[in-house]
Amino acid sequence: MKKIEELKILVIGGGPVGLSAALFLSHKGIKPRIVEKLTEVNKYSRALAINPRTLELFDKINAVAEFIKDSYRVNAANFFIGSRLVINNFEVVNHKFPFISVQPQYVSERALSELLNQRGITIEKGVIVKEVSTTNELVKCELQASDGRTESLVFDYIFCADGAHSAIRKSLGLKFNGSTYNSPLFLCDVTFKTNLNPNDFYLFFPKSQPVFFIRIERDSWRIIGTDPEILDNLPKGHEIQNVLWQSNFVINNRIIEKFRFGNVFFGGDAAHVHSPAGGRGMNLGIEDAFVFAELLAENRLNEYDKLRKNAVKKTLSKIDMITKVILGENFFYRI
């Protein structure tokens, strides 16, 4: 049996989940190889919120301060039904980190990459995983670099975090079970004049359609809602100055049929996707990465599928309820 530091591990995906997996593995004495097919960082902010549980996980490896050094803290979430405030602040929460940290995803990726560089691990960009097959408790794969060069390699384990459209999940024939909501969400990153507290979340439930506000960084805010004309129908007191980015997307609620296939393990969006309601996406994926590293170190990887599937199913059920409130499909929204 190999010593843990002798294990050959490949991490596929250079987003926050893959980078976190490499970081947690390095804390266990393993120096994994990590590859990412993209060559450039996506500067449009995606995942923003880092919850207390995630901060707790990074605290266990003495990396929390470095990870959130460029973030800001949210101490309150303001939910309004009409003019009535329903929920307010996090400060009453009994936790070492009674707040949510907010930073754009590219900032999270930059911080994690710096932490890995300090440990002698560099992400290999522009590398495509062409083929993966499992045999005799090992994993064979073919990597193709951006210049066309290929390598055929054998690893003890692969942690796959290559996103919602995971090529590895599809190549192994794993089902991605779930459903798609009927109502899309509309997203805008803007600068605007407002009297909102820049360090709070806001969710407004007016008589028409709900609107969510969160500051991204400096003077830029993200606005999310179900109204395609969201910028023309904001609550009173907000004046748009510049539109930085606009998009829309359908919401899926899906989970992989197996979190483990041979010695290939899945985490993050490659294993589960859901509504952005609750801000759990990246956080849940980072938890996948942490659990994988812990179980590997404890020789308990046979428990990974069951543990993660149960935890993710419970989370997705809660998020589904929140999402239906936001989409107006729940009694709470109609009171």
C-alpha positions as CSV (number, residue, x, y, z in Angstrom):
1,M,0.0,0.0,0.0
2,K,1.4,3.4,-1.0
3,K,2.1,6.1,1.5
4,I,-0.2,9.1,1.1
5,E,2.5,11.3,-0.2
6,E,3.3,8.8,-2.9
7,L,-0.2,8.9,-4.4
8,K,-0.6,10.2,-7.9
9,I,-3.7,12.4,-8.1
10,L,-5.1,14.4,-10.9
11,V,-7.5,17.3,-10.3
12,I,-9.5,18.3,-13.3
13,G,-10.9,21.8,-13.3
14,G,-9.3,25.1,-12.2
15,G,-12.3,26.8,-10.7
16,P,-12.7,27.3,-7.0
17,V,-13.6,23.7,-6.3
18,G,-10.7,22.1,-8.2
19,L,-8.3,24.7,-6.7
20,S,-9.7,23.9,-3.2
21,A,-9.3,20.2,-3.8
22,A,-5.6,20.7,-4.7
23,L,-5.1,22.9,-1.6
24,F,-6.8,20.5,0.8
25,L,-4.8,17.6,-0.7
26,S,-1.5,19.5,-0.3
27,H,-2.3,20.0,3.4
28,K,-2.4,16.2,3.6
29,G,1.1,15.9,2.1
30,I,0.0,15.2,-1.5
31,K,1.2,17.2,-4.4
32,P,-1.5,16.7,-7.0
33,R,-1.4,17.7,-10.7
34,I,-4.2,20.2,-11.6
35,V,-5.3,21.0,-15.1
36,E,-7.8,23.5,-16.6
37,K,-8.9,23.6,-20.2
38,L,-9.4,27.4,-20.3
39,T,-6.3,29.6,-20.7
40,E,-7.9,32.9,-19.5
41,V,-9.7,33.8,-16.3
42,N,-13.4,34.7,-16.7
43,K,-13.6,38.2,-15.2
44,Y,-17.4,38.3,-15.1
45,S,-18.3,37.5,-11.5
46,R,-20.2,34.2,-11.0
47,A,-20.0,32.7,-7.5
48,L,-19.8,35.5,-5.0
49,A,-20.8,34.5,-1.5
50,I,-18.5,32.5,0.9
51,N,-20.5,31.2,3.8
52,P,-19.3,30.5,7.4
53,R,-19.0,26.7,6.8
54,T,-16.6,27.3,4.0
55,L,-14.6,29.8,6.1
56,E,-14.4,27.1,8.8
57,L,-13.0,24.6,6.3
58,F,-10.2,26.9,5.2
59,D,-9.5,27.8,8.8
60,K,-8.7,24.2,9.5
61,I,-5.7,24.5,7.1
62,N,-4.8,28.1,8.3
63,A,-5.7,29.6,4.9
64,V,-8.9,31.6,5.7
65,A,-7.2,35.0,6.1
66,E,-5.3,34.6,2.8
67,F,-8.5,33.4,1.0
68,I,-10.7,36.3,1.9
69,K,-8.1,39.1,2.2
70,D,-9.8,41.0,-0.7
71,S,-13.4,40.3,0.3
72,Y,-15.9,42.3,2.3
73,R,-18.2,41.1,5.0
74,V,-22.0,40.9,4.9
75,N,-23.5,41.0,8.4
76,A,-27.2,41.4,7.4
77,A,-29.7,40.0,4.9
78,N,-32.7,42.2,4.5
79,F,-35.9,40.5,3.1
80,F,-38.8,42.9,2.4
81,I,-42.4,41.9,1.7
82,G,-43.7,45.2,0.5
83,S,-42.3,47.6,3.1
84,R,-42.2,45.0,5.9
85,L,-38.8,43.7,7.0
86,V,-39.0,40.0,7.6
87,I,-35.4,38.9,8.4
88,N,-32.4,40.9,9.3
89,N,-28.9,40.1,10.5
90,F,-26.4,37.2,11.0
91,E,-24.7,38.7,14.1
92,V,-26.9,36.6,16.4
93,V,-25.5,33.4,14.9
94,N,-23.3,31.5,17.3
95,H,-20.3,30.8,15.0
96,K,-16.6,31.7,14.7
97,F,-17.5,33.4,11.5
98,P,-20.9,35.0,11.9
99,F,-20.9,36.7,8.5
100,I,-20.8,36.0,4.8
101,S,-17.7,37.0,2.8
102,V,-18.2,38.4,-0.7
103,Q,-15.7,38.5,-3.5
104,P,-15.9,37.8,-7.3
105,Q,-15.1,34.3,-8.4
106,Y,-11.9,35.4,-10.2
107,V,-10.7,36.9,-6.9
108,S,-11.4,33.5,-5.1
109,E,-9.5,31.7,-7.9
110,R,-6.6,34.2,-7.7
111,A,-6.3,33.7,-3.9
112,L,-6.5,29.9,-4.1
113,S,-3.9,29.9,-6.9
114,E,-1.5,32.0,-4.8
115,L,-2.0,29.6,-1.9
116,L,-1.1,26.7,-4.2
117,N,1.9,28.5,-5.6
118,Q,3.2,28.9,-2.1
119,R,3.0,25.1,-1.8
120,G,4.8,24.5,-5.1
121,I,1.7,23.6,-7.1
122,T,0.9,25.4,-10.4
123,I,-2.3,25.0,-12.4
124,E,-1.7,23.8,-15.9
125,K,-3.9,25.9,-18.2
126,G,-5.1,25.0,-21.7
127,V,-5.0,21.3,-21.0
128,I,-7.8,19.1,-22.2
129,V,-8.5,15.7,-20.7
130,K,-9.3,13.7,-23.8
131,E,-10.1,10.3,-22.3
132,V,-10.5,8.7,-18.9
133,S,-10.9,4.9,-18.2
134,T,-10.7,3.0,-14.9
135,T,-8.9,-0.3,-14.5
136,N,-7.4,-2.3,-11.6
137,E,-8.0,0.4,-9.1
138,L,-6.1,2.9,-11.3
139,V,-7.3,5.6,-13.7
140,K,-5.8,6.0,-17.2
141,C,-6.2,9.3,-19.0
142,E,-5.0,11.2,-22.0
143,L,-4.1,14.9,-21.6
144,Q,-3.7,17.3,-24.5
145,A,-1.8,20.5,-24.1
146,S,-2.7,23.7,-25.9
147,D,0.1,23.1,-28.4
148,G,-1.4,19.7,-29.3
149,R,1.1,17.5,-27.4
150,T,-0.6,14.5,-25.7
151,E,0.4,12.5,-22.7
152,S,-1.0,9.1,-21.7
153,L,-0.8,8.8,-17.9
154,V,-1.9,6.6,-15.0
155,F,-3.2,8.0,-11.7
156,D,-4.3,6.5,-8.4
157,Y,-7.3,8.9,-8.2
158,I,-8.9,11.7,-10.1
159,F,-11.0,14.4,-8.6
160,C,-13.2,15.8,-11.3
161,A,-14.5,19.4,-11.0
162,D,-14.9,20.3,-14.6
163,G,-18.2,22.1,-14.3
164,A,-21.9,21.6,-15.0
165,H,-21.2,20.3,-18.6
166,S,-18.6,17.9,-17.3
167,A,-17.0,16.1,-20.2
168,I,-15.7,13.4,-17.9
169,R,-19.2,12.7,-16.4
170,K,-20.6,12.4,-19.9
171,S,-17.8,10.2,-21.1
172,L,-18.3,7.8,-18.3
173,G,-22.0,7.6,-19.0
174,L,-23.1,8.9,-15.6
175,K,-26.7,10.3,-15.5
176,F,-27.3,13.9,-14.2
177,N,-30.7,13.5,-12.8
178,G,-33.1,16.3,-12.0
179,S,-35.2,19.0,-13.6
180,T,-35.3,22.5,-15.0
181,Y,-37.5,25.3,-13.6
182,N,-39.9,27.0,-16.0
183,S,-39.0,30.5,-15.1
184,P,-35.5,31.9,-16.1
185,L,-33.6,34.4,-14.0
186,F,-32.2,37.7,-15.4
187,L,-28.9,39.1,-14.1
188,C,-27.3,42.5,-14.4
189,D,-24.1,43.8,-13.0
190,V,-24.4,47.6,-12.7
191,T,-23.2,50.7,-11.0
192,F,-26.1,52.8,-9.6
193,K,-27.1,55.5,-7.1
194,T,-28.8,53.9,-4.1
195,N,-29.3,54.3,-0.4
196,L,-28.8,50.6,0.2
197,N,-26.2,49.7,2.8
198,P,-23.3,48.4,0.6
199,N,-22.4,45.7,3.1
200,D,-25.9,44.1,3.2
201,F,-27.9,41.7,1.0
202,Y,-31.4,42.8,-0.1
203,L,-34.3,40.8,-1.4
204,F,-37.5,42.6,-2.2
205,F,-40.8,40.9,-2.7
206,P,-43.0,43.6,-4.2
207,K,-46.5,43.0,-5.5
208,S,-45.0,42.2,-8.9
209,Q,-41.7,40.2,-9.2
210,P,-38.9,39.7,-6.7
211,V,-35.5,41.5,-7.0
212,F,-32.2,40.6,-5.3
213,F,-29.3,43.1,-4.7
214,I,-25.8,42.3,-3.7
215,R,-22.7,44.4,-4.0
216,I,-19.9,42.7,-6.0
217,E,-16.9,44.9,-5.3
218,R,-16.2,48.6,-4.9
219,D,-19.3,50.4,-6.5
220,S,-20.6,47.6,-8.7
221,W,-23.7,45.6,-7.7
222,R,-25.4,42.5,-9.0
223,I,-29.2,42.6,-9.5
224,I,-31.1,39.3,-10.1
225,G,-34.8,38.9,-10.8
226,T,-37.5,37.1,-12.8
227,D,-38.5,40.2,-14.8
228,P,-36.9,40.4,-18.3
229,E,-37.2,44.2,-17.9
230,I,-35.7,44.1,-14.5
231,L,-33.7,47.4,-14.9
232,D,-36.8,49.3,-15.8
233,N,-38.8,48.0,-12.8
234,L,-36.5,48.4,-9.8
235,P,-37.9,49.5,-6.4
236,K,-37.9,53.2,-6.0
237,G,-34.7,55.0,-5.0
238,H,-32.3,53.4,-7.5
239,E,-30.8,55.2,-10.5
240,I,-28.8,53.1,-12.9
241,Q,-25.5,54.7,-14.0
242,N,-23.7,52.0,-16.0
243,V,-24.6,48.4,-17.1
244,L,-21.5,46.3,-16.9
245,W,-22.9,43.0,-17.9
246,Q,-26.3,41.4,-18.6
247,S,-27.3,37.8,-18.9
248,N,-30.1,35.3,-18.3
249,F,-30.1,31.6,-17.5
250,V,-32.5,28.8,-16.8
251,I,-32.2,27.1,-13.4
252,N,-31.5,23.4,-13.1
253,N,-31.7,21.3,-10.0
254,R,-29.6,18.2,-10.7
255,I,-27.4,15.6,-9.0
256,I,-25.0,13.0,-10.4
257,E,-26.1,9.4,-10.1
258,K,-22.8,8.4,-8.6
259,F,-20.2,10.7,-6.9
260,R,-17.6,7.9,-7.5
261,F,-17.0,5.9,-10.6
262,G,-14.0,3.5,-9.9
263,N,-11.3,5.8,-8.7
264,V,-12.8,8.9,-10.3
265,F,-14.5,11.2,-7.8
266,F,-16.8,14.1,-8.7
267,G,-17.4,17.4,-6.9
268,G,-18.8,20.9,-7.5
269,D,-21.0,21.6,-10.6
270,A,-19.8,18.4,-12.2
271,A,-21.8,16.6,-9.5
272,H,-24.6,18.9,-8.6
273,V,-26.2,22.1,-9.9
274,H,-29.0,24.2,-8.4
275,S,-30.5,27.6,-8.1
276,P,-28.2,30.4,-6.9
277,A,-30.7,31.0,-4.1
278,G,-29.0,30.6,-0.8
279,G,-25.5,31.1,-2.3
280,R,-24.6,27.4,-1.8
281,G,-23.1,26.4,-5.2
282,M,-19.4,27.1,-4.8
283,N,-19.6,26.5,-1.1
284,L,-21.1,23.0,-1.5
285,G,-18.4,22.1,-4.1
286,I,-15.6,23.3,-1.8
287,E,-17.1,21.0,0.9
288,D,-17.0,18.1,-1.6
289,A,-13.3,18.9,-2.1
290,F,-12.6,19.0,1.7
291,V,-14.4,15.7,2.3
292,F,-12.6,14.0,-0.5
293,A,-9.2,15.0,0.9
294,E,-10.2,14.0,4.5
295,L,-11.6,10.6,3.5
296,L,-8.5,9.9,1.3
297,A,-6.2,10.6,4.3
298,E,-8.3,8.4,6.5
299,N,-8.5,5.5,4.0
300,R,-12.3,5.9,3.9
301,L,-13.0,6.9,0.2
302,N,-15.6,4.1,0.0
303,E,-17.8,6.4,2.0
304,Y,-17.5,9.4,-0.3
305,D,-20.5,8.6,-2.6
306,K,-23.0,8.0,0.3
307,L,-21.8,10.9,2.4
308,R,-21.9,13.5,-0.4
309,K,-25.0,12.3,-2.0
310,N,-27.0,12.5,1.3
311,A,-25.6,15.9,2.1
312,V,-26.2,17.3,-1.3
313,K,-29.7,15.9,-1.6
314,K,-30.7,17.6,1.7
315,T,-29.2,20.9,0.5
316,L,-30.9,20.8,-2.9
317,S,-34.2,20.1,-1.2
318,K,-33.9,23.3,0.9
319,I,-32.7,25.3,-2.1
320,D,-35.6,24.1,-4.1
321,M,-38.0,25.5,-1.5
322,I,-36.2,28.9,-1.4
323,T,-36.2,29.0,-5.2
324,K,-40.0,28.4,-5.4
325,V,-40.5,31.3,-3.0
326,I,-38.4,33.5,-5.2
327,L,-40.2,32.4,-8.3
328,G,-43.6,33.0,-6.7
329,E,-44.4,29.3,-6.6
330,N,-44.8,29.1,-2.8
331,F,-47.5,30.3,-0.5
332,F,-45.0,32.4,1.5
333,Y,-44.5,34.7,-1.5
334,R,-48.2,35.2,-1.9
335,I,-49.0,36.2,1.7
